[in-house]
């Protein structure tokens, strides 16, 4: 079970300031070099950083178990450096010029030179053989106490010798899926009271137990390091992470590590996937409530050429609107090519000018979108992608329908953490512990709203399937069965195919019955597909997933599951499973729960139907009593976020129309938008004035249908609007 009471923490009080706040506001120029330097003189490095417009550099002091400063009693020096102090050369010049320096320490790989003295630090396979990394170096084992001690003491030496401004750990990371060294065997047995199996699996729970050991070790490394560096209480310590689920837990659990570290890198450097994937990690990073780093631009990274393009404008503003600190890529590139200097430095000037707006405000609480870390491990196990469709679909549907939300992890759920939310949405919440479920039940009884879908809580914390939902009282229904399991006939096609008609395993639609759920968009057609039965094309698989449930007497059925079968040659459609409830409205105490028997978020990720987004709008109209704090009439490519401080509320808009459906390609075209209307309610509607941050232009306000409205004549790439409280 993944659980840690300390994980559930609140945002700092609005207007308060943490000792690491300055680092959050300071873009970090990255010089990545794990081998010999790309520069001859530190002046080259300084000139490149100045060309970027930056005032702080991240420079390596320890990499792969060897160091590049003057001397260490605990780690060997990088081969070939002799008496040269690379870190000191950069440090001295930058301090002389008034710039800041973050020391970079790689934590997880061992240089081959280390093996001459510390072969016992390496990770091992089942036969005790050291695990190599990229053929030349070796994977370290983080369970080896002597290695942890040497790294900790070398970092203490570093801090003692140089008045660094911050410390950045690239890790701690296990670079192997599993290690069978004596240290790992001992720590596994100490934690679980049993021997480490020779083969780990999710089926018998040994993989989960091994992951718990890894998470404990990594959190312990960070806790121990913070304690050792206690004489520098205001030295920020950052760590690297994979913020989303990884089946082998190589970097531990981000939100738990945050207890001991002051922030983390939450976005990958090598430009993975689409804009939406990168943006998702930026928005998730906001949930750690510390310094959250994102790469700018998001790659490519290993190149001698700069790219002066829209990526800096678009991804840069994505960072700003969520208070994410950009890691500027990369100094080695700017040493050779300063093409992007003006665009990068202009961005940093804008960021610095408005740092109070972008880095001291907190998300406006309305709807919380929950990343189900507990559920993903028990459901997805070794196939992380099995869960991504659920959260990614929910994230994009909410974002593209302009329903304001911020993110949190299920591990963070507590009464205190949920304070201020009007609604929660838990996509793919396959596992929920009794403790967390009790918090949810109280949240609803006290007046909160909740959206649940599919197989909520049907897997317990040990990976075993339950016979019913973890809380039928919340769902307003009892679980009866999943979709039927059967083989497909060879010539079976969607849309009443010519030979057999609809499937033996009925695909699912929602038949929207109640006016509250139909709204304006569904006046003519009440059927909405929530499964995908396409066959016959390579790479396309059926997605048919739903639950047959039985409602409680107090629940209200807003939609049926429409499950057609047969129908060949014009025969009447058959409904062998009947028409069970599809959408249920359950009232509990002062609050409301809507349960949807099919994972609409997963279907949206696969098909992206406008109708599905409109269903979301109707669902949240019910959950929020038709009172969205902010609403905007804009295409799906417009990204919205709302933040606040004591004096103001900030509406951030990013226009990603034009290339919104790209995959891994960089942004090269944004289509300007015109005549957008924005409306407000609640405390936003009391705003005395609205001003465009970029040009100080005051916007005209008027009232319409009980809401305050203003018009945006044009939106090019991005804007922030300031609403005076």
C-alpha positions in Angstrom: 0.0 0.0 0.0 1.3 3.4 -0.9 0.6 5.7 2.0 2.3 8.4 3.9 0.4 10.8 6.2 3.0 13.5 5.6 2.3 13.5 1.9 -1.0 15.3 2.4 0.0 18.9 2.7 -1.5 22.2 1.9 -0.4 25.1 -0.3 1.5 27.7 1.6 -0.7 30.5 2.9 -1.4 33.0 0.2 1.2 35.8 0.6 3.6 33.7 2.6 7.1 33.0 1.3 9.3 29.9 1.6 13.1 30.1 1.8 13.3 28.5 -1.7 11.0 31.0 -3.3 13.9 32.9 -5.0 14.9 29.6 -6.8 11.3 29.1 -8.0 11.5 32.6 -9.6 14.9 32.1 -11.2 15.2 30.4 -14.6 18.0 27.8 -14.4 20.6 27.6 -17.2 21.7 24.0 -17.6 25.2 22.9 -18.6 25.0 19.2 -19.0 28.3 17.4 -19.2 29.1 14.1 -17.8 32.3 13.6 -19.7 35.0 16.2 -20.4 33.8 19.8 -20.7 32.8 21.4 -24.0 34.6 24.7 -23.0 38.2 25.7 -22.5 37.7 28.8 -20.3 34.9 29.5 -17.8 34.4 32.8 -19.6 32.8 30.9 -22.5 30.3 29.4 -20.1 29.5 32.8 -18.6 29.1 34.5 -22.0 26.6 31.8 -23.0 24.6 32.1 -19.8 24.4 35.9 -20.2 23.3 35.5 -23.8 20.4 33.4 -22.6 19.5 36.2 -20.2 19.9 33.9 -17.2 21.3 34.7 -13.8 21.9 31.2 -12.5 23.7 28.1 -13.9 23.4 24.4 -13.0 26.9 23.0 -13.2 28.2 19.5 -12.5 30.2 18.9 -9.3 29.6 15.1 -9.0 28.7 12.9 -11.8 28.7 9.1 -12.0 30.4 8.7 -8.6 33.4 10.9 -9.5 33.8 14.6 -8.7 35.1 17.6 -10.6 35.9 20.0 -7.8 39.3 20.4 -6.0 39.5 17.4 -3.8 37.3 14.9 -1.9 38.1 12.4 0.8 35.1 10.2 -0.2 34.9 10.1 -4.0 37.6 9.8 -6.7 38.2 12.6 -9.1 37.2 12.5 -12.7 40.0 10.8 -14.7 42.3 13.2 -16.5 41.4 16.3 -14.5 44.6 16.1 -12.3 44.6 19.2 -10.1 42.1 21.1 -12.2 39.0 22.3 -10.3 36.4 22.6 -13.0 33.6 23.4 -10.6 35.7 26.0 -8.8 36.6 27.7 -12.1 32.9 28.2 -13.0 31.9 29.0 -9.4 34.6 31.7 -9.0 33.8 33.5 -12.2 30.0 33.4 -11.7 30.2 34.6 -8.1 32.6 37.4 -9.1 30.0 38.5 -11.8 27.1 38.3 -9.3 25.4 35.3 -10.8 24.1 32.3 -8.8 25.2 28.6 -9.1 23.4 25.4 -8.5 25.7 22.4 -8.0 24.6 19.3 -10.0 25.2 15.9 -8.5 24.3 12.8 -10.6 23.1 10.0 -8.3 22.7 6.5 -9.8 25.5 5.7 -12.2 29.2 4.7 -11.5 32.0 5.7 -13.7 34.2 2.8 -14.7 37.0 4.4 -12.7 35.0 4.0 -9.5 35.0 0.2 -10.0 38.8 0.1 -9.3 38.0 1.1 -5.7 34.4 0.4 -5.0 33.1 -2.6 -6.9 30.7 -3.2 -3.9 28.7 -0.1 -4.9 27.4 -1.7 -8.1 23.9 -3.2 -8.7 23.9 -6.9 -9.3 22.0 -9.5 -11.3 20.7 -12.7 -9.7 24.1 -14.3 -10.2 25.9 -11.5 -8.5 27.4 -10.0 -11.7 27.7 -6.2 -11.7 25.2 -4.5 -14.0 26.9 -2.3 -16.6 25.4 0.9 -18.0 25.8 1.7 -21.7 28.6 -0.8 -22.0 31.2 1.5 -20.4 30.1 2.4 -16.9 28.0 0.7 -14.2 24.7 1.0 -12.4 24.9 2.0 -8.7 22.8 0.3 -6.0 21.2 2.8 -3.7 20.8 0.2 -1.0 24.5 0.1 -0.4 25.1 2.2 2.8 28.8 2.9 2.0 27.8 4.4 -1.3 25.1 6.5 0.2 27.5 7.6 2.9 30.2 8.6 0.4 27.8 10.6 -1.8 26.4 12.3 1.3 29.8 13.2 2.6 31.1 14.4 -0.7 28.1 16.7 -1.0 28.8 18.0 2.5 32.4 18.7 1.4 31.1 20.5 -1.6 28.8 22.7 0.5 31.7 23.4 2.9 34.1 24.4 0.2 31.8 26.5 -2.0 29.0 28.8 -1.0 26.6 27.3 -3.6 23.1 28.7 -3.9 21.3 25.4 -4.4 22.0 21.7 -4.7 20.4 19.6 -7.5 20.4 15.8 -7.4 20.0 14.0 -10.8 18.3 11.2 -8.9 18.6 9.4 -6.6 17.8 6.8 -9.3 17.9 3.1 -9.7 19.0 2.5 -13.3 18.0 -1.1 -13.1 14.6 -2.8 -12.9 15.8 -4.9 -10.0 19.0 -5.5 -8.0 19.9 -8.7 -6.1 23.0 -7.5 -4.2 23.4 -8.4 -0.5 22.3 -4.9 0.5 19.0 -5.1 -1.3 18.4 -8.6 0.0 19.0 -7.4 3.6 16.8 -4.3 3.3 14.0 -6.3 1.7 14.0 -8.8 4.5 14.2 -6.1 7.2 11.1 -4.4 5.7 9.0 -7.4 4.9 10.3 -10.2 7.1 10.9 -12.5 4.2 13.7 -13.3 1.7 13.8 -11.4 -1.6 12.5 -13.8 -4.3 14.7 -14.6 -7.2 11.9 -13.5 -9.6 9.7 -10.5 -8.8 6.1 -10.3 -10.0 3.0 -8.2 -9.5 0.9 -11.4 -9.3 2.3 -12.5 -6.0 2.9 -9.0 -4.6 6.7 -9.3 -4.5 7.2 -6.5 -7.1 5.0 -4.1 -5.0 7.0 -5.0 -1.9 10.3 -4.4 -3.7 9.0 -1.0 -4.9 8.1 -0.1 -1.3 11.7 -0.9 -0.3 13.0 1.3 -3.1 10.7 4.2 -2.2 11.8 4.0 1.5 15.5 4.0 0.5 15.2 7.0 -1.8 13.1 9.0 0.7 15.7 8.0 3.4 18.6 9.3 1.3 16.9 12.7 0.9 16.0 12.9 4.6 19.5 11.9 5.7 21.1 14.4 3.3 18.9 17.2 4.5 19.8 16.4 8.1 23.6 16.3 7.2 23.3 19.7 5.5 21.5 21.1 8.5 24.0 23.9 9.1 22.7 25.4 5.8 19.0 25.4 6.6 18.1 27.7 3.7 20.0 25.8 1.0 17.4 24.4 -1.4 17.9 20.8 -2.3 16.2 19.5 -5.5 15.8 16.0 -6.9 15.0 14.4 -10.2 11.9 12.4 -10.6 9.4 10.7 -12.9 6.2 12.4 -11.7 3.9 9.8 -13.3 3.8 6.1 -12.4 6.7 3.9 -13.2 6.2 0.1 -12.6 9.7 -0.3 -11.1 9.7 2.8 -9.0 13.3 3.9 -10.0 13.0 7.3 -8.4 10.6 6.6 -5.6 7.4 8.6 -5.2 7.6 12.3 -6.1 5.1 13.6 -3.6 6.7 11.6 -0.8 10.3 12.7 -1.7 9.0 16.3 -1.7 8.7 16.1 2.1 12.5 16.1 2.3 13.4 17.9 -0.9 12.4 21.5 -1.8 11.4 20.7 -5.4 12.0 18.5 -8.4 12.4 18.2 -12.1 8.9 17.2 -13.2 9.2 17.2 -17.1 11.4 15.1 -19.3 14.0 16.8 -21.5 13.9 14.8 -24.7 10.6 16.2 -25.9 8.4 13.2 -25.3 5.2 12.9 -27.3 2.9 15.9 -27.9 2.5 19.3 -26.4 -0.4 17.9 -24.3 1.9 15.3 -22.7 4.5 17.9 -21.8 1.9 20.3 -20.5 0.3 17.5 -18.4 3.6 17.0 -16.6 3.9 20.8 -16.0 0.4 21.0 -14.5 1.0 17.8 -12.4 4.2 19.3 -11.1 2.2 22.1 -9.6 0.8 19.6 -7.1 4.1 19.1 -5.3 3.8 22.6 -4.0 7.5 23.4 -4.2 10.0 24.3 -7.0 8.9 22.4 -10.1 11.3 22.5 -13.0 10.5 22.1 -16.7 12.8 22.1 -19.7 12.7 25.1 -22.0 12.6 24.5 -24.9 11.6 20.8 -24.4 14.2 19.4 -26.7 16.0 18.3 -28.8 18.7 18.6 -26.3 22.0 17.1 -27.6 22.7 19.5 -30.4 25.1 22.3 -31.3 22.4 24.4 -32.8 19.8 26.6 -31.3 16.2 26.7 -32.4 14.6 30.1 -32.4 11.0 29.1 -32.7 7.6 29.2 -31.1 8.5 26.5 -28.6 10.1 29.2 -26.3 6.9 31.3 -26.5 4.4 28.5 -26.1 6.2 26.2 -23.6 7.6 29.2 -21.8 4.1 30.5 -21.0 2.9 27.0 -20.1 5.6 27.2 -17.4 4.6 30.6 -16.2 0.9 30.0 -15.9 1.7 27.1 -13.5 4.7 28.6 -11.7 7.0 26.1 -13.2 10.7 27.1 -13.2 12.3 26.7 -16.7 15.5 24.8 -17.0 17.0 26.6 -20.0 18.5 24.2 -22.6 21.3 24.3 -22.9 24.4 26.3 -22.2 26.6 24.0 -24.3 24.4 24.9 -27.3 24.6 28.6 -26.6 28.4 28.4 -26.5 28.3 27.4 -30.2 25.2 29.2 -31.4 23.4 32.2 -29.9 20.6 32.4 -32.5 17.8 32.1 -29.9 19.4 34.6 -27.5 17.0 37.4 -28.0 13.9 35.3 -27.7 15.2 33.5 -24.7 16.4 36.7 -22.9 13.1 38.5 -23.7 11.2 35.7 -22.2 13.3 35.8 -19.0 12.9 39.6 -18.8 9.1 39.2 -19.0 9.2 36.4 -16.4 11.3 38.5 -14.0 9.2 41.6 -14.4 6.0 39.7 -13.4 7.4 37.1 -11.0 4.9 38.1 -8.4 2.1 37.2 -10.7 3.5 33.9 -12.0 5.4 32.5 -9.0 3.7 33.7 -5.9 0.1 32.9 -6.8 -1.6 29.6 -6.1 -4.2 27.7 -8.1 -7.8 28.9 -7.6 -9.5 25.9 -6.0 -12.7 24.7 -7.6 -12.3 21.1 -9.1 -9.5 18.8 -8.2 -8.4 16.2 -10.8 -6.9 13.3 -8.9 -4.0 11.2 -10.3 -4.6 7.7 -8.9 -1.2 6.5 -8.0 -2.6 3.7 -5.7 -4.9 2.5 -8.4 -2.4 2.5 -11.3 0.0 0.1 -9.6 -2.7 -2.4 -8.8 -4.4 -2.1 -12.2 -1.6 -1.3 -14.7 1.1 -3.3 -12.9 4.1 -3.5 -15.3 2.2 -1.8 -18.2 2.0 1.8 -17.2 0.4 2.7 -20.5 -2.8 0.9 -19.4 -3.5 3.7 -17.0 -2.4 6.6 -19.1 -5.5 6.5 -21.2 -7.7 7.2 -18.2 -5.8 10.1 -16.7 -4.7 11.6 -20.0 -8.3 11.4 -21.3 -9.7 13.1 -18.3 -7.0 15.7 -18.3 -7.6 16.6 -21.9 -11.4 16.5 -21.8 -11.4 18.9 -18.8 -8.8 21.1 -20.3 -10.3 21.3 -23.8 -13.8 22.0 -22.5 -12.3 24.8 -20.4 -13.5 23.4 -17.0 -11.0 24.9 -14.5 -9.1 22.4 -12.4 -5.9 21.7 -10.6 -4.2 18.4 -10.0 -3.4 16.4 -6.9 -2.4 12.8 -6.1 -4.5 10.3 -4.3 -1.7 9.8 -1.9 -2.2 13.5 -0.9 -5.9 13.1 -0.1 -6.7 14.3 3.4 -9.4 16.5 5.0 -6.9 19.4 5.1 -5.8 18.9 1.5 -9.3 18.9 0.1 -10.3 22.0 2.0 -11.7 24.6 -0.5 -12.5 22.3 -3.4 -16.1 22.3 -4.7 -15.6 19.0 -6.6 -13.2 16.2 -7.2 -12.8 13.9 -10.2 -11.1 10.5 -9.8 -10.5 8.8 -13.2 -9.2 5.3 -13.0 -9.5 5.1 -9.3 -9.2 1.3 -9.2 -7.8 1.2 -5.7 -8.8 3.3 -2.8 -7.9 2.5 0.8 -10.5 2.6 3.6 -8.7 5.7 5.1 -8.9 7.7 1.9 -12.4 6.6 1.1 -13.5 7.8 4.5 -12.1 11.2 3.7 -14.0 11.2 0.4 -17.3 10.3 2.1 -16.8 13.1 4.6 -16.0 15.5 1.8 -19.3 14.7 0.1 -21.4 14.7 3.2 -20.0 18.2 4.0 -21.2 19.5 0.7 -18.5 18.6 -1.9 -19.2 16.9 -5.2 -17.5 13.9 -6.7 -17.3 12.3 -10.2 -16.4 8.6 -10.3 -16.3 6.3 -13.3 -16.0 2.6 -14.2 -14.3 0.2 -11.7 -13.9 2.6 -8.8 -12.2 0.9 -5.9 -12.8 -2.6 -7.3 -9.2 -3.6 -6.5 -8.0 -3.5 -2.9 -4.6 -2.2 -1.8 -3.1 -5.7 -2.0 -4.1 -6.1 -5.7 -7.1 -8.4 -5.0 -10.4 -7.9 -6.7 -13.4 -6.9 -4.6 -16.9 -8.1 -5.1 -18.3 -4.6 -4.8 -17.1 -1.0 -5.0 -15.0 0.2 -2.1 -17.9 2.4 -1.2 -21.3 1.5 -2.7 -22.7 4.3 -0.6 -20.6 6.9 -2.5 -21.4 5.4 -5.9 -25.1 5.1 -5.1 -25.1 1.6 -6.6 -23.7 -2.0 -6.3 -21.4 -3.6 -8.7 -22.9 -6.6 -10.5 -20.5 -7.5 -13.3 -18.0 -6.3 -15.8 -18.6 -6.4 -19.6 -19.1 -10.0 -20.8 -16.0 -11.9 -21.8 -16.4 -13.8 -25.1 -14.5 -14.4 -28.3 -15.2 -12.4 -31.4 -16.4 -14.0 -34.6 -14.1 -13.5 -37.6 -16.3 -11.2 -39.6 -17.8 -9.1 -36.9 -18.1 -5.4 -37.6 -19.5 -2.3 -36.0 -22.7 -0.7 -37.3 -24.8 -3.9 -37.8 -22.3 -5.7 -40.0 -23.7 -7.8 -42.9 -23.1 -11.2 -41.5 -23.6 -11.1 -37.7 -24.7 -7.6 -36.7 -23.6 -6.2 -33.3 -21.2 -8.1 -31.1 -21.6 -11.0 -28.8 -19.9 -8.6 -26.3 -22.2 -5.6 -26.6 -20.5 -2.3 -27.2 -21.7 0.5 -25.0 -23.5 3.8 -25.5 -24.9 6.1 -23.0 -28.6 6.8 -23.6 -29.1 10.2 -22.0 -32.5 10.3 -20.5 -32.7 13.2 -18.0 -32.9 16.8 -19.1 -30.2 17.7 -16.6 -27.6 15.5 -18.4 -28.8 16.2 -22.0 -28.4 19.9 -21.9 -28.4 21.9 -25.1 -26.0 19.8 -27.1 -27.9 16.6 -27.0 -31.4 17.8 -27.8 -31.7 15.8 -31.0 -29.7 12.7 -30.4 -29.4 11.1 -26.9 -27.0 8.3 -27.7 -23.3 8.8 -27.0 -20.7 6.0 -27.8 -18.5 5.2 -24.8 -16.7 2.1 -26.3 -14.9 1.5 -29.6 -15.6 -1.7 -31.6 -13.5 -1.0 -34.6 -11.9 -4.2 -36.1 -10.2 -5.3 -39.3 -7.4 -2.6 -39.3 -3.9 -3.3 -38.1 -3.2 -1.6 -34.7 -6.8 -0.8 -33.9 -8.2 -2.8 -31.0 -11.6 -2.9 -29.5 -12.1 -0.9 -26.4 -15.3 -2.2 -24.7 -15.3 -1.5 -21.0 -18.2 -0.9 -18.6 -19.8 -2.1 -15.4 -23.3 -3.5 -14.9 -24.6 -2.0 -11.7 -27.8 -1.9 -9.6 -28.8 1.4 -8.1 -29.8 2.1 -4.5 -33.3 3.3 -3.9 -32.3 6.9 -3.3 -30.2 7.2 -6.5 -31.4 8.9 -9.7 -30.6 7.4 -13.1 -29.7 10.1 -15.6 -28.7 7.8 -18.4 -28.9 4.1 -19.3 -26.2 1.9 -20.7 -27.4 1.1 -24.2 -25.9 -2.3 -25.1 -27.2 -3.4 -28.5 -26.5 -6.9 -29.9 -27.6 -8.6 -33.2 -29.5 -6.6 -35.8 -28.1 -8.3 -38.9 -30.2 -8.0 -42.1 -32.4 -5.3 -40.4 -33.5 -7.6 -37.5 -34.5 -5.8 -34.3 -31.6 -5.0 -32.0 -31.4 -7.2 -29.0 -30.4 -6.3 -25.5 -29.2 -9.4 -23.7 -27.9 -7.5 -20.7 -30.9 -5.2 -20.6 -30.3 -1.5 -20.2 -28.6 -1.1 -16.8 -27.9 2.3 -15.3 -25.2 4.3 -17.1 -25.0 7.6 -15.2 -26.2 7.8 -11.6 -26.7 10.9 -9.5 -26.4 10.1 -5.8 -27.0 12.6 -3.0 -25.1 12.0 0.2 -25.5 14.4 3.1 -25.1 17.9 1.7 -23.1 16.8 -1.4 -23.5 15.0 -4.7 -21.8 12.1 -6.5 -22.1 11.3 -10.2 -21.1 7.8 -11.1 -20.6 6.8 -14.8 -20.6 3.1 -15.5 -18.1 3.4 -18.4 -14.7 5.1 -18.4 -15.7 8.1 -20.5 -12.2 9.5 -20.0 -10.6 6.6 -21.8 -12.9 6.8 -24.7 -12.2 10.6 -25.0 -8.5 9.9 -25.1 -9.0 7.3 -27.9 -11.6 9.2 -30.0 -11.6 12.8 -28.8 -15.4 13.3 -29.5 -16.8 16.8 -29.0 -19.9 15.1 -27.7 -17.9 13.6 -24.8 -16.5 17.0 -23.8 -20.1 18.4 -23.8 -21.2 15.5 -21.6 -18.4 16.6 -19.2 -19.8 20.1 -19.2 -23.2 18.9 -18.3 -21.9 16.6 -15.6 -20.0 19.4 -14.0 -22.9 21.8 -14.4 -24.7 19.5 -12.0 -21.8 19.0 -9.7 -21.0 22.7 -9.5 -24.7 23.8 -9.5 -24.2 25.4 -12.9 -21.8 27.9 -11.4 -18.4 27.6 -13.2 -16.1 30.3 -11.7 -14.7 31.0 -15.2 -16.1 30.1 -18.6 -14.7 31.0 -22.0 -16.2 30.6 -25.4 -13.1 29.4 -27.3 -11.9 26.5 -29.4 -10.5 23.4 -27.6 -6.9 24.5 -28.4 -7.1 27.3 -25.9 -5.6 26.4 -22.5 -6.9 28.1 -19.4 -5.6 28.3 -15.8 -6.7 30.5 -12.9 -4.6 31.5 -10.0 -4.9 33.9 -7.1 -3.0 35.9 -4.4 -4.3 38.2 -1.8 -4.9 41.1 -4.1 -5.8 39.6 -7.4 -7.1 36.7 -9.4 -5.2 35.9 -12.6 -6.7 34.3 -15.8 -4.0 32.8 -17.9 -4.8 31.9 -21.5 -2.5 30.0 -23.9 -3.5 29.6 -27.6 -2.4 26.3 -29.0 -4.7 26.3 -32.0 -3.1 25.5 -35.3 -0.9 22.6 -34.3 -2.9 21.2 -31.4 -3.1 17.7 -33.0 0.7 17.3 -33.6 2.5 14.4 -32.1 6.2 14.7 -31.3 6.8 17.7 -33.6 7.8 21.1 -32.3 5.3 24.0 -32.5 5.5 26.0 -35.7 2.1 27.6 -36.2 -0.4 29.3 -33.9 -3.6 30.6 -35.4 -4.7 33.9 -33.9 -8.2 33.9 -32.4 -10.7 36.8 -32.3 -13.7 37.9 -30.3 -13.6 35.6 -27.3 -16.0 36.1 -24.5 -15.1 35.3 -20.9 -17.6 35.2 -18.0 -17.2 34.9 -14.2 -19.2 34.1 -11.2 -18.6 33.7 -7.5 -15.8 35.7 -6.0 -14.4 36.5 -9.4 -17.6 38.4 -10.3 -16.8 41.0 -7.7 -13.7 42.1 -9.5 -13.6 45.9 -9.6 -11.5 45.9 -12.8 -9.8 43.6 -15.3 -6.5 44.5 -16.9 -4.4 42.8 -19.6 -1.0 42.2 -17.9 1.1 42.6 -21.1 -0.1 46.0 -22.2 -2.0 47.3 -19.1 -5.1 47.7 -21.1 -8.3 47.8 -19.1 -11.1 45.5 -20.3 -14.7 46.5 -20.4 -17.0 44.6 -18.1 -20.8 44.0 -18.4 -23.4 41.7 -16.9 -25.2 38.9 -18.7 -27.4 36.2 -17.4 -26.2 36.8 -13.8 -22.5 36.6 -14.7 -19.9 39.2 -15.4 -18.5 39.2 -18.9 -15.7 40.7 -20.8 -14.5 40.4 -24.4 -11.0 39.6 -25.7 -10.7 41.2 -29.2 -7.7 39.0 -30.1 -5.6 36.2 -28.6 -2.3 35.6 -30.4 -0.2 33.3 -28.3 -0.8 34.0 -24.7 -2.2 36.5 -22.3 -2.7 37.0 -18.5 -5.7 39.0 -17.3 -5.6 40.6 -13.8 -8.8 40.7 -11.9 -8.6 43.1 -8.9 -10.4 41.6 -5.9 
